[in-house]
Amino acid sequence: MDAERYDRTRPRYPDALVERIVAAAPGRDVLDVGCGTGTAARQFQAAGCTVLGVEPDARMAEFARRSGIETEVATVEAWDPAGRRFDAVVAATAWHWVDPVAGAAKAAQALRPGGVLAAFWHAFQPPAEVLEAFATVYRRVAPDSPFRMPTTGSALDAYQMMIDKAAGGIREVGGFGEPEQWRFDWEHYYTRDEWLDQIPTQGHMTRLPPEKVAEVLESVGAAVDALGGGFTMPYSTVAVVAARTDDAA
């Protein structure tokens, strides 16, 4: 993974989401699970929080450290809180990599009573022309890949599955109140170059050789050119949030 490209191209999270999580937490000590390069962690830090990141990819963790985020290299399932307690455990576009039960159990262990667990994702849907161009070329360059870019339906549907899975893990572990769902809608305009810069950071693309990535970028770039050289992306940032109760284990 190209950590610098990832940090440069991946979108920030709505300030309103960060502010709502901070307001719901009993204090300002935050654990960022799967912090990556520190995008969300820096936003929480700017909101007055002390942030510790946990990140399994050493390259990402090193980038986060260079950007001012204290970061430990581990999966959250294997990470040892060592008696440390936090007011919020957050996971920004990362909880789908975490075992939902083991992750919720570790969050319950690390949170103070009243602390919040908040996992959130960006749901987004490029224009149909861009989606179709990507799906067509991807089928050609990676015919054996199980990944398929959906060209119909709502992007929120896939993320609702992630939220339901996360909420199920929280309920199974216990020690939390009933999970809530939050949603923040916003938009971002991408130029052709900005969108093509982000595509190689997507998980399925990181497994392709450079020449196949170039073929995908050429096809998608042509589709964006046909739209006038850019497009407005609608985003919905969706979150599942639960507060740790006093009787949590």
Summary of the structure (lengths in Angstrom):
residues: 249
radius of gyration: 18.7
end to end distance: 36.7
largest distance: 57.9
contacts: 819
relative contact order: 0.17
helix: 45%
strand: 25%
